[in-house]
Amino acid sequence: MIRKYFLKILSRYASKWIVLVFDLALVCLSFVFAYVVRFNASFNFDKQTLIQQLPFIITVSLLSFLLVGSYKGIVRHTGIRDVFNVFLAVTLLSITTLTLVFVNRIFGFVTEFTIPTSIISIHYFVSIFTLTISRFIFKSFYEIITTELGEVTNVLIFGAGDSGMITYGALNKDTQKNFEVKGFIDDDASKIGKKIDRIKILSLEAITEDFIEKNELDEIIISIQNIKPQRLLAITDYFIPYNIHVKIVPAFSKWIQGNLQVNQIRDIKIEDLLDRATISIDNPILKRDVDNKVILVTGAAGSIGSEISRQLSLYNHKHLVFIDQAESALYELQQELLQNNVSNFTAIVGDIRDRNRMKLLFEEFHPQKVYHAAAYKHVPLMEDSPYEAVKINIIGTKNIADLSLEYKAERFVMVSTDKAVNPTNVMGATKRAAELYISCLSEKSTTTKFTITRFGNVLGSNGSVIPLFKKQIEKGGPLTVTHKDITRYFMTIPEACNLVLEAGTMGNGGEIYIFDMGKSVKIFDLAKRMIYLSGLKYPEDIDIKITGLRPGEKLYEELLASDENTIPTYHNKIMIAKTHEINATTVCSLIEELCIVNQQINDTGIVKIIKQLIPEYLSNNSTYEKLDKIPAN
């Protein structure tokens, strides 16, 4: 109770002015001590003269401290810089005193101020010693109190370079929270074993369970600018078994006016652990392509569609038209854009399956660029509802693509998925069928350029595994994974939308753009990382339950079919899938037949035609496996 009260008073009133008064008092005591030492540890000196000289010493000391600012440092975080400031202030005090005493001796202004040089010299060394020691004593005293109260956050800084030193300084200066830096970690072998401000630089391997327990570590702060995602992932995975919170210092460009603040040091996010570099696209051609254009976005209220809409709203477009059948989500997008002072857009509740309604909209707005993001994408649900999957993913796409061609839109961009590659489920197969139809239109079109973008799972999108895991963690678990070895490719929503917008400026039409997504991510490992990033332990706090593959689900997704290759583009992370030639007449005929059969709502008949259209479509863990041809022995 007494310690808490003392700590509260100390934090509230121990301002820089208290430090200044305390420093002046120590300088006066040092001056008295200098006299005592000078006269052989006795008081056989003129005490009256000493008393007359003290105001002079106080005045010069005050000016020196104010000029150097040695009193401004946070005493409980005293470091080498603070000691150096003390040295400068006392040096300035002694030089000023010597100068004034010398001038006084020449002109004889005040005889009492004829301070012996020996006194000034002794005072110089004693002042440096007392001011420095007092700071470290205060620091140690404060650490003892805060440690006993459990109010210190023990951290390691990963990175002993410039960024690490700046982070160390920011932690020391923070007044809201007490940080104790227990060490630096660095990959540079030449730095290992050395010290920074008496704090040792260690290798990652030196951070063992015993070290963590002994130092009662709370956090690891990664302070390396432009750290590679693979290294960040490795560091994070290293500390997962120890249940230590890992944070990261943001890029220098995000610091406030070039200065790092402790509240900017953020938690590691799952997006940081994709094990690949974030794709960045800065294409001035995009600005020119959307400038003063009417742009239509279907599925505008979905995860991808809404981000495409947001990014397009930043350009100098003529008008934006947003279509979605999800009324509430579309309303939220509308209100968000209005709050951001975007006014030249129209949000329309509509269904892309309704061709007559879509035709009226094309007639009214005459869009010049069409971004088609509307689709059904949930694999298990579509496996149970082939009729709905065909109506949206194939017929809906056909409606928008046909109207784009009829009304001579400049560009049609379709958002596809890696599940369209060697599909094993209805959803992926219908998306592949839509790709084939777009490719057919592209071959005969002379006005509209048709483009397809194909990518993997999107972090945070509706129905993705990340929001599901978050909800399961909030409920206390368990997290559900369909198979321990299942893997997926991941990208962020902004990256996905960058790719879609970029595709809208590239090529002559007919291309399928795919994306270097790095390594596929094991969902089981992703689940463990999310538990860890939530500050919990696996399996002590939250377990992971294996539920078995769902209908139509496969272990590994692919970005290219077995008969597809890639050719490069100007961007090293974006490639064009070099697909096999298709028979446009056969494809269009089967799709027309599919549209007719789909009206009968006969799931088996629908899937049969899809399998004729896409020979590589082999159902997996599904009732439709019986429709696959069994190869002859």
NUZA-144896 format. One record per residue (C-alpha): x, y, z; residue number from 0. Coordinates in Angstrom, 2 decimals, always signed. Example, Ala and Ser with C-alpha at 12.3 -4.5 7.8 and 13.67 -1.06 7.14 Angstrom:
BEGIN
        c1        c2        c3     n
    +12.30     -4.50     +7.80     0
    +13.67     -1.06     +7.14     1
// end
This chain:
BEGIN
        c1        c2        c3     n
     +0.00     +0.00     +0.00     0
     +2.78     +2.44     +0.93     1
     +4.78     +1.50     -2.17     2
     +1.76     +2.08     -4.43     3
     +1.14     +5.47     -2.85     4
     +4.81     +6.39     -3.22     5
     +4.84     +5.27     -6.85     6
     +1.73     +7.28     -7.62     7
     +3.20    +10.42     -6.03     8
     +6.51     +9.80     -7.80     9
     +4.91     +9.43    -11.23    10
     +2.74    +12.49    -10.71    11
     +5.19    +14.96     -9.26    12
     +8.67    +13.84    -10.36    13
     +8.79    +16.35    -13.19    14
    +11.86    +17.80    -14.85    15
    +11.69    +20.83    -12.52    16
    +12.02    +18.60     -9.46    17
    +15.04    +17.01    -11.13    18
    +16.52    +20.47    -11.76    19
    +16.10    +21.53     -8.11    20
    +17.55    +18.22     -6.95    21
    +20.56    +18.64     -9.29    22
    +21.18    +22.17     -7.98    23
    +21.11    +20.86     -4.41    24
    +23.66    +18.16     -5.28    25
    +25.92    +20.72     -6.95    26
    +25.85    +22.82     -3.77    27
    +26.66    +19.80     -1.60    28
    +29.47    +18.88     -3.99    29
    +30.83    +22.39     -3.68    30
    +30.86    +22.09     +0.13    31
    +32.48    +18.66     -0.16    32
    +35.16    +20.12     -2.45    33
    +36.12    +22.58     +0.30    34
    +36.24    +19.76     +2.86    35
    +38.51    +17.67     +0.60    36
    +40.70    +20.68     -0.22    37
    +41.34    +21.33     +3.51    38
    +42.31    +17.74     +4.27    39
    +38.86    +16.47     +5.25    40
    +38.39    +19.21     +7.85    41
    +36.22    +22.27     +8.27    42
    +39.19    +24.62     +8.76    43
    +38.08    +27.10     +6.07    44
    +36.23    +30.40     +5.96    45
    +32.61    +29.29     +6.10    46
    +31.36    +32.82     +5.52    47
    +33.16    +32.95     +2.18    48
    +31.70    +29.58     +1.24    49
    +28.18    +30.79     +2.01    50
    +28.75    +33.92     -0.09    51
    +30.02    +31.83     -3.02    52
    +27.09    +29.40     -3.05    53
    +24.57    +31.78     -4.77    54
    +27.16    +32.35     -7.49    55
    +27.57    +28.55     -7.97    56
    +23.78    +28.05     -7.98    57
    +23.28    +30.76    -10.61    58
    +25.97    +29.45    -12.95    59
    +24.75    +25.86    -12.44    60
    +21.16    +26.86    -13.23    61
    +22.19    +28.56    -16.47    62
    +24.33    +25.58    -17.48    63
    +21.60    +23.03    -16.78    64
    +19.00    +25.09    -18.61    65
    +21.27    +25.51    -21.60    66
    +22.24    +21.83    -21.89    67
    +18.86    +20.44    -20.74    68
    +20.41    +17.72    -18.58    69
    +17.40    +17.79    -16.25    70
    +14.92    +16.87    -19.02    71
    +15.82    +13.19    -19.22    72
    +13.48    +10.68    -17.59    73
    +15.56     +9.68    -14.59    74
    +14.07     +6.19    -14.27    75
    +15.27     +5.47    -17.83    76
    +18.76     +6.93    -17.42    77
    +21.20     +5.89    -20.13    78
    +24.50     +6.89    -21.71    79
    +22.95     +9.93    -23.37    80
    +21.78    +11.26    -20.00    81
    +25.23    +10.75    -18.46    82
    +26.77    +12.59    -21.39    83
    +24.37    +15.51    -20.85    84
    +25.39    +15.65    -17.18    85
    +29.03    +15.70    -18.27    86
    +28.36    +18.59    -20.68    87
    +26.40    +20.59    -18.11    88
    +29.04    +20.23    -15.35    89
    +31.84    +20.96    -17.83    90
    +30.06    +24.12    -18.91    91
    +29.55    +25.03    -15.23    92
    +33.26    +24.59    -14.42    93
    +34.51    +26.45    -17.52    94
    +32.13    +29.33    -16.83    95
    +33.20    +29.44    -13.16    96
    +36.90    +29.41    -14.08    97
    +36.38    +32.18    -16.63    98
    +34.45    +34.41    -14.23    99
    +36.91    +33.78    -11.40   100
    +39.81    +34.63    -13.74   101
    +38.12    +37.84    -14.87   102
    +37.34    +38.71    -11.25   103
    +40.98    +38.21    -10.27   104
    +42.14    +40.60    -12.98   105
    +39.64    +43.34    -12.26   106
    +38.95    +42.59     -8.59   107
    +35.18    +43.04     -8.71   108
    +34.29    +40.82     -5.74   109
    +37.07    +39.53     -3.56   110
    +34.87    +36.84     -1.98   111
    +34.50    +35.15     -5.38   112
    +38.17    +34.37     -5.70   113
    +37.58    +30.61     -5.73   114
    +40.78    +28.54     -5.76   115
    +41.35    +26.54     -8.95   116
    +41.79    +23.41     -6.86   117
    +38.28    +23.84     -5.42   118
    +36.83    +24.21     -8.93   119
    +38.66    +21.09    -10.12   120
    +37.52    +18.98     -7.18   121
    +33.99    +20.33     -7.52   122
    +33.98    +19.37    -11.22   123
    +34.75    +15.69    -10.60   124
    +32.59    +15.39     -7.50   125
    +29.58    +16.98     -9.30   126
    +29.83    +14.60    -12.25   127
    +30.08    +11.65     -9.89   128
    +27.18    +12.65     -7.61   129
    +24.80    +13.68    -10.41   130
    +25.48    +10.47    -12.35   131
    +25.29     +8.15     -9.35   132
    +22.13     +9.83     -8.10   133
    +20.41     +9.13    -11.37   134
    +21.33     +5.45    -11.39   135
    +20.36     +5.11     -7.73   136
    +16.99     +6.64     -8.48   137
    +16.60     +4.38    -11.53   138
    +17.41     +1.26     -9.50   139
    +15.10     +2.38     -6.71   140
    +12.26     +2.91     -9.16   141
    +12.87     -0.47    -10.84   142
    +12.74     -2.25     -7.47   143
     +9.43     -0.61     -6.60   144
     +7.79     -1.18     -9.99   145
     +9.07     -4.73    -10.21   146
     +7.58     -5.61     -6.84   147
     +4.31     -4.06     -7.92   148
     +4.34     -6.06    -11.18   149
     +4.09     -2.94    -13.31   150
     +7.17     -3.45    -15.50   151
     +6.93     -4.92    -18.98   152
    +10.05     -6.95    -19.71   153
    +10.92     -6.91    -23.39   154
    +13.54     -8.04    -25.88   155
    +14.22     -5.94    -28.96   156
    +14.88     -7.96    -32.09   157
    +17.28     -5.84    -34.10   158
    +20.40     -4.11    -32.75   159
    +20.70     -1.67    -35.62   160
    +19.51     +1.91    -36.01   161
    +15.83     +0.98    -35.84   162
    +16.45     -1.08    -32.70   163
    +18.23     +1.83    -31.01   164
    +15.39     +4.19    -31.88   165
    +12.91     +1.68    -30.46   166
    +15.00     +1.42    -27.29   167
    +14.95     +5.20    -26.94   168
    +11.18     +5.33    -27.50   169
    +10.58     +2.71    -24.80   170
    +12.79     +4.60    -22.37   171
    +10.98     +7.85    -22.97   172
     +7.47     +6.45    -22.66   173
     +5.70     +7.82    -19.59   174
     +2.54     +5.69    -19.81   175
     +4.14     +2.30    -19.31   176
     +7.34     +1.04    -17.70   177
     +9.50     -1.03    -20.04   178
    +12.59     -2.95    -19.01   179
    +14.71     -3.98    -22.00   180
    +16.33     -7.27    -21.03   181
    +18.39     -7.63    -24.17   182
    +18.76     -7.19    -27.91   183
    +18.54    -10.01    -30.44   184
    +20.33     -9.85    -33.76   185
    +21.15    -12.15    -36.67   186
    +24.53    -10.47    -37.24   187
    +27.15    -12.76    -35.68   188
    +29.61     -9.85    -35.34   189
    +27.24     -8.11    -32.90   190
    +26.55    -11.11    -30.67   191
    +28.04    -10.71    -27.18   192
    +28.49     -6.94    -27.44   193
    +26.51     -4.46    -25.35   194
    +24.38     -1.41    -25.98   195
    +23.96     +0.82    -22.90   196
    +25.01     -2.14    -20.71   197
    +22.41     -4.36    -22.39   198
    +23.74     -7.50    -24.06   199
    +23.14     -8.46    -27.71   200
    +22.08    -12.09    -28.02   201
    +21.45    -14.60    -30.76   202
    +17.94    -15.97    -31.27   203
    +19.12    -19.41    -30.19   204
    +20.17    -17.97    -26.81   205
    +16.54    -17.18    -25.99   206
    +15.69    -20.46    -24.35   207
    +12.86    -21.38    -22.02   208
    +15.18    -20.93    -19.02   209
    +16.20    -17.46    -20.25   210
    +12.56    -16.48    -20.70   211
    +11.55    -17.69    -17.25   212
    +14.56    -16.13    -15.54   213
    +13.95    -12.71    -17.09   214
    +10.15    -12.98    -16.89   215
     +9.83    -11.82    -20.50   216
     +6.52    -10.36    -21.62   217
     +7.12     -9.12    -25.15   218
     +9.40     -9.40    -28.16   219
     +9.51     -6.22    -30.25   220
    +10.75     -6.77    -33.81   221
    +12.49     -3.60    -34.94   222
    +13.92     -4.36    -38.37   223
    +12.97     -2.15    -41.29   224
    +11.95     -4.06    -44.45   225
    +12.08     -7.43    -42.71   226
    +11.42    -10.31    -45.08   227
     +8.09    -12.07    -44.49   228
     +9.84    -15.45    -44.28   229
    +12.07    -14.18    -41.47   230
     +9.14    -12.58    -39.64   231
     +7.26    -15.86    -39.86   232
    +10.27    -17.81    -38.56   233
    +10.71    -15.45    -35.59   234
     +7.03    -15.57    -34.69   235
     +6.91    -19.35    -34.94   236
    +10.02    -19.58    -32.74   237
     +8.25    -17.84    -29.85   238
     +4.85    -19.56    -30.21   239
     +5.73    -22.39    -27.77   240
     +6.83    -19.85    -25.15   241
     +3.61    -17.81    -25.22   242
     +5.45    -14.48    -25.52   243
     +3.66    -11.57    -27.14   244
     +5.38    -10.54    -30.39   245
     +5.02     -6.99    -31.67   246
     +6.49     -5.15    -34.62   247
     +7.73     -1.62    -35.23   248
     +6.03     -0.04    -38.28   249
     +7.90     +1.14    -41.34   250
     +9.77     +4.43    -40.99   251
     +7.32     +6.10    -43.40   252
     +4.51     +5.57    -40.86   253
     +6.32     +7.20    -37.93   254
     +4.80    +10.45    -36.70   255
     +6.89    +13.27    -38.16   256
     +9.86    +10.91    -38.33   257
     +9.63    +10.01    -34.63   258
     +8.61     +6.61    -33.31   259
     +5.96     +6.58    -30.60   260
     +5.45     +3.53    -28.39   261
     +1.74     +3.41    -29.23   262
     +2.72     +2.85    -32.87   263
     +4.38     -0.46    -32.02   264
     +1.62     -2.86    -33.00   265
     +0.71     -6.50    -32.63   266
     +1.68     -8.94    -35.36   267
     -1.30     -9.47    -37.66   268
     -2.05    -12.67    -39.53   269
     -1.50    -10.73    -42.79   270
     +2.12    -10.22    -41.73   271
     +2.67    -13.98    -41.69   272
     +1.79    -14.88    -45.28   273
     +5.37    -16.04    -45.86   274
     +5.71    -13.81    -48.91   275
     +6.30    -10.18    -49.76   276
     +3.22     -8.03    -50.20   277
     +2.58     -7.24    -53.83   278
     +2.63     -3.53    -54.52   279
     +1.27     -2.04    -57.72   280
     +1.58     +1.59    -58.68   281
     +0.40     +1.95    -62.24   282
     -0.18     +5.45    -63.64   283
     -1.97     +3.85    -66.59   284
     -4.82     +2.87    -64.25   285
     -5.52     +6.50    -63.46   286
     -5.67     +7.29    -67.15   287
     -7.87     +4.26    -67.87   288
    -10.58     +5.14    -65.32   289
    -10.35     +8.90    -65.75   290
    -13.75    +10.34    -66.75   291
    -15.21     +6.84    -67.29   292
    -18.51     +5.26    -66.25   293
    -17.62     +2.13    -64.28   294
    -19.90     -0.72    -63.24   295
    -19.08     -3.06    -60.34   296
    -21.17     -6.18    -59.75   297
    -21.12     -7.81    -56.34   298
    -20.15     -4.38    -55.08   299
    -21.17     -5.10    -51.49   300
    -19.00     -8.20    -51.13   301
    -15.47     -8.38    -49.72   302
    -13.71     -7.98    -53.08   303
    -16.38     -5.85    -54.75   304
    -16.56     -3.33    -51.92   305
    -12.76     -2.87    -51.87   306
    -12.71     -2.44    -55.66   307
    -15.44     +0.17    -55.23   308
    -13.47     +2.00    -52.53   309
    -10.29     +2.06    -54.59   310
    -12.12     +3.23    -57.72   311
    -13.80     +6.02    -55.75   312
    -10.36     +7.58    -55.21   313
     -9.92     +8.23    -58.94   314
    -11.34    +10.93    -61.16   315
    -14.09     +8.76    -62.65   316
    -17.20    +10.09    -64.36   317
    -19.68     +7.88    -62.51   318
    -19.66     +4.66    -60.51   319
    -22.51     +2.15    -60.60   320
    -22.64     -0.44    -57.81   321
    -24.89     -3.49    -58.12   322
    -25.57     -6.12    -55.46   323
    -28.53     -8.12    -54.24   324
    -27.38     -7.81    -50.59   325
    -29.38     -4.77    -49.52   326
    -27.85     -4.17    -46.07   327
    -24.25     -4.57    -47.16   328
    -24.83     -2.29    -50.15   329
    -26.36     +0.33    -47.87   330
    -23.27     +0.21    -45.63   331
    -21.00     +0.77    -48.64   332
    -23.20     +3.65    -49.79   333
    -23.05     +5.38    -46.41   334
    -19.29     +4.84    -46.12   335
    -18.63     +6.50    -49.48   336
    -20.99     +9.37    -48.71   337
    -19.13    +10.00    -45.45   338
    -15.90    +10.10    -47.49   339
    -17.44    +12.81    -49.68   340
    -17.89    +10.56    -52.71   341
    -21.05    +11.63    -54.49   342
    -20.89    +10.67    -58.17   343
    -22.05     +7.08    -57.76   344
    -25.28     +5.09    -57.82   345
    -25.92     +2.08    -55.58   346
    -28.53     -0.29    -57.03   347
    -30.11     -3.34    -55.45   348
    -30.26     -5.81    -58.30   349
    -29.75     -9.42    -59.30   350
    -27.38    -10.24    -62.15   351
    -29.55    -13.28    -62.95   352
    -32.32    -10.89    -64.06   353
    -31.21    -10.12    -67.62   354
    -34.02     -7.68    -68.34   355
    -33.19     -5.63    -65.24   356
    -29.48     -5.65    -66.12   357
    -30.26     -4.60    -69.70   358
    -32.18     -1.56    -68.42   359
    -29.18     -0.58    -66.28   360
    -26.77     -0.91    -69.21   361
    -29.18     +1.13    -71.31   362
    -29.31     +3.87    -68.66   363
    -25.63     +4.12    -67.70   364
    -23.68     +2.70    -70.68   365
    -20.70     +1.58    -68.54   366
    -17.32     +1.73    -70.24   367
    -15.55     -0.55    -67.75   368
    -17.16     -3.50    -65.98   369
    -15.67     -5.24    -62.94   370
    -17.59     -8.47    -62.38   371
    -17.10     -9.63    -58.76   372
    -20.56    -11.10    -58.12   373
    -20.48    -14.84    -57.43   374
    -21.47    -17.62    -55.10   375
    -18.26    -18.97    -53.56   376
    -19.03    -21.24    -50.57   377
    -17.96    -24.72    -51.62   378
    -20.17    -26.87    -49.32   379
    -23.30    -24.78    -49.93   380
    -22.88    -24.82    -53.70   381
    -22.27    -28.58    -53.63   382
    -25.80    -28.86    -52.24   383
    -27.23    -26.27    -54.68   384
    -25.82    -26.68    -58.22   385
    -28.91    -24.89    -59.56   386
    -28.06    -21.69    -57.66   387
    -24.34    -21.97    -58.47   388
    -25.11    -22.16    -62.21   389
    -27.62    -19.29    -62.07   390
    -25.14    -16.88    -60.46   391
    -21.69    -18.05    -61.49   392
    -22.50    -19.01    -65.09   393
    -25.80    -17.47    -66.18   394
    -25.24    -14.26    -64.18   395
    -21.74    -13.92    -65.62   396
    -23.11    -14.63    -69.11   397
    -25.72    -11.89    -68.71   398
    -23.22     -9.21    -67.68   399
    -20.63    -10.30    -70.27   400
    -23.19    -10.41    -73.12   401
    -24.50     -6.96    -72.21   402
    -20.95     -5.59    -71.97   403
    -20.40     -6.82    -75.53   404
    -23.79     -5.57    -76.74   405
    -23.29     -2.09    -75.28   406
    -19.66     -1.94    -76.41   407
    -18.00     -1.60    -73.01   408
    -14.27     -1.03    -73.35   409
    -13.24     -3.65    -70.80   410
    -14.83     -6.51    -68.87   411
    -12.83     -7.91    -65.93   412
    -13.99    -11.11    -64.25   413
    -12.93    -12.11    -60.75   414
    -12.25    -15.86    -60.71   415
    -10.69    -18.27    -58.22   416
     -7.98    -20.91    -57.93   417
    -10.81    -23.40    -57.29   418
    -11.57    -23.18    -61.01   419
     -8.30    -25.05    -61.68   420
     -8.86    -28.81    -61.93   421
    -12.13    -28.34    -60.05   422
    -13.35    -30.94    -57.58   423
    -16.55    -29.17    -56.60   424
    -19.56    -27.47    -58.16   425
    -18.46    -23.98    -57.18   426
    -15.03    -24.29    -58.81   427
    -16.51    -25.98    -61.87   428
    -19.08    -23.22    -62.43   429
    -16.35    -20.58    -62.14   430
    -14.26    -22.51    -64.69   431
    -17.29    -22.68    -66.99   432
    -17.65    -18.90    -66.66   433
    -13.96    -18.51    -67.54   434
    -14.49    -20.61    -70.68   435
    -17.46    -18.51    -71.75   436
    -15.52    -15.27    -71.27   437
    -12.70    -16.73    -73.36   438
    -15.20    -17.54    -76.13   439
    -16.58    -14.00    -76.13   440
    -13.06    -12.61    -76.22   441
    -12.28    -14.53    -79.41   442
    -15.18    -12.99    -81.32   443
    -15.18     -9.51    -79.76   444
    -13.68     -6.58    -81.63   445
    -14.88     -3.88    -79.24   446
    -14.74     -5.21    -75.69   447
    -11.58     -6.56    -74.09   448
    -12.39     -9.49    -71.80   449
     -9.97    -10.24    -68.96   450
     -9.97    -12.83    -66.17   451
     -8.15    -12.61    -62.84   452
     -7.51    -15.78    -60.87   453
     -6.25    -15.87    -57.29   454
     -6.49    -17.82    -54.04   455
     -8.17    -17.25    -50.72   456
     -8.58    -13.70    -49.48   457
     -7.81    -12.94    -45.84   458
    -10.78    -11.49    -44.03   459
    -13.26    -11.96    -46.87   460
    -16.78    -13.12    -46.13   461
    -16.71    -16.86    -45.55   462
    -12.94    -17.16    -45.37   463
    -11.29    -19.15    -42.64   464
     -9.89    -16.09    -40.79   465
    -13.24    -14.59    -39.65   466
    -14.40    -18.11    -38.75   467
    -11.35    -18.69    -36.55   468
    -11.82    -15.28    -34.90   469
    -15.41    -16.11    -33.97   470
    -14.39    -19.52    -32.67   471
    -11.62    -17.97    -30.55   472
    -14.10    -15.44    -29.12   473
    -16.36    -18.33    -28.09   474
    -13.47    -20.19    -26.46   475
    -12.90    -22.72    -29.23   476
    -12.28    -25.22    -30.49   477
    -11.04    -24.09    -33.90   478
    -12.25    -26.41    -36.65   479
     -9.94    -27.56    -39.44   480
    -11.15    -30.06    -42.02   481
     -7.82    -31.86    -42.41   482
     -4.45    -31.55    -40.66   483
     -2.57    -31.37    -43.99   484
     -4.90    -29.04    -45.88   485
     -3.20    -25.99    -47.40   486
     -4.35    -22.84    -49.15   487
     -2.87    -19.82    -50.90   488
     -3.68    -16.49    -49.27   489
     -3.63    -12.82    -50.16   490
     -5.05     -9.69    -48.59   491
     -8.17     -7.94    -49.85   492
     -6.26     -4.81    -50.98   493
     -3.81     -7.01    -52.91   494
     -6.65     -8.87    -54.59   495
     -8.31     -5.65    -55.64   496
     -5.02     -4.18    -56.86   497
     -4.69     -7.21    -59.09   498
     -8.21     -6.85    -60.45   499
     -7.75     -3.16    -61.20   500
     -4.34     -3.81    -62.74   501
     -5.81     -6.48    -65.01   502
     -8.25     -3.87    -66.24   503
     -5.36     -2.02    -67.90   504
     -3.30     -4.91    -69.27   505
     -3.34     -6.99    -72.41   506
     -5.51     -7.13    -75.49   507
     -8.23     -9.30    -74.02   508
     -8.62    -13.03    -73.46   509
     -5.86    -13.28    -70.84   510
     -6.16    -15.06    -67.50   511
     -3.95    -13.21    -65.04   512
     -2.59    -15.17    -62.12   513
     -0.48    -14.07    -59.28   514
     +2.67    -15.28    -57.56   515
     +1.21    -16.01    -54.14   516
     +4.35    -17.58    -52.71   517
     +4.03    -20.72    -50.66   518
     +0.71    -22.24    -49.75   519
     -0.14    -21.99    -46.05   520
     -1.01    -24.96    -43.88   521
     -4.40    -24.19    -42.32   522
     -3.55    -26.12    -39.15   523
     -0.47    -23.94    -38.63   524
     -2.54    -20.85    -39.42   525
     -4.99    -21.85    -36.70   526
     -2.18    -22.24    -34.14   527
     -0.79    -18.82    -35.08   528
     -4.19    -17.18    -34.68   529
     -4.58    -18.71    -31.21   530
     -1.12    -17.42    -30.33   531
     -1.77    -13.94    -31.75   532
     -4.89    -13.79    -29.59   533
     -2.69    -14.16    -26.50   534
     -3.79    -17.74    -25.83   535
     -2.08    -21.12    -25.78   536
     -2.66    -24.19    -27.91   537
     -3.95    -26.64    -26.80   538
     -4.14    -25.50    -23.15   539
     -6.53    -22.58    -23.76   540
     -8.02    -23.43    -27.15   541
     -7.84    -26.71    -29.01   542
     -8.05    -27.46    -32.74   543
    -10.59    -30.04    -33.90   544
    -10.18    -31.99    -37.15   545
    -13.64    -32.33    -38.74   546
    -12.90    -34.09    -42.04   547
    -12.95    -32.80    -45.61   548
    -16.23    -31.22    -46.68   549
    -18.05    -32.24    -49.87   550
    -16.08    -31.04    -52.89   551
    -13.11    -29.89    -50.84   552
     -9.55    -30.84    -51.77   553
     -6.34    -30.75    -49.78   554
     -4.32    -28.57    -52.11   555
     -5.43    -25.74    -54.37   556
     -3.68    -24.98    -57.65   557
     -3.23    -21.78    -59.63   558
     -2.58    -23.54    -62.95   559
     -4.09    -26.60    -64.58   560
     -1.77    -29.41    -65.61   561
     -1.87    -28.31    -69.26   562
     -1.35    -24.61    -68.50   563
     +1.91    -22.69    -68.46   564
     +2.66    -19.05    -67.68   565
     +4.18    -16.17    -69.57   566
     +5.55    -13.12    -67.74   567
     +4.21     -9.59    -67.69   568
     +5.97     -6.33    -66.87   569
     +5.29     -7.02    -63.17   570
     +7.36     -9.90    -61.80   571
     +4.54    -11.04    -59.51   572
     +1.81    -11.14    -62.16   573
     +1.73    -13.77    -64.89   574
     -0.55    -14.78    -67.72   575
     -1.85    -18.34    -67.81   576
     -1.13    -19.84    -71.20   577
     -4.19    -22.06    -71.55   578
     -5.02    -24.76    -74.08   579
     -7.14    -23.89    -77.09   580
    -10.86    -24.27    -76.66   581
    -13.61    -25.11    -79.10   582
    -15.73    -21.99    -78.80   583
    -18.68    -23.55    -80.64   584
    -18.80    -26.57    -78.32   585
    -18.38    -24.46    -75.19   586
    -21.12    -22.00    -76.12   587
    -23.43    -24.84    -77.15   588
    -22.99    -26.67    -73.84   589
    -23.47    -23.48    -71.84   590
    -26.68    -22.73    -73.74   591
    -27.84    -26.29    -73.01   592
    -26.86    -25.81    -69.36   593
    -28.99    -22.68    -69.14   594
    -32.00    -24.63    -70.41   595
    -31.45    -27.70    -68.22   596
    -30.88    -25.47    -65.18   597
    -34.50    -24.29    -65.42   598
    -35.61    -27.83    -64.57   599
    -33.74    -27.67    -61.23   600
    -32.33    -31.15    -61.76   601
    -29.04    -31.17    -59.86   602
    -27.76    -34.43    -61.34   603
    -28.58    -33.36    -64.90   604
    -26.92    -29.97    -64.29   605
    -23.70    -31.52    -62.98   606
    -23.61    -34.00    -65.89   607
    -23.47    -31.18    -68.43   608
    -20.87    -29.29    -66.39   609
    -18.69    -32.42    -66.45   610
    -19.08    -32.62    -70.25   611
    -18.06    -28.99    -70.50   612
    -15.08    -29.41    -68.16   613
    -13.51    -32.89    -68.57   614
    -10.97    -32.24    -65.79   615
    -13.81    -31.70    -63.28   616
    -13.61    -34.75    -61.00   617
    -15.75    -34.59    -57.88   618
    -14.11    -35.22    -54.52   619
    -15.89    -36.41    -51.37   620
    -19.17    -35.65    -53.11   621
    -22.37    -37.42    -54.19   622
    -21.47    -36.48    -57.77   623
    -18.42    -38.75    -57.83   624
    -20.67    -41.40    -59.39   625
    -20.91    -39.24    -62.53   626
    -17.18    -39.34    -63.18   627
    -16.01    -41.71    -65.86   628
    -14.01    -44.62    -64.50   629
    -10.91    -45.08    -66.66   630
    -10.46    -48.49    -68.21   631
     -7.86    -50.79    -66.67   632
// end
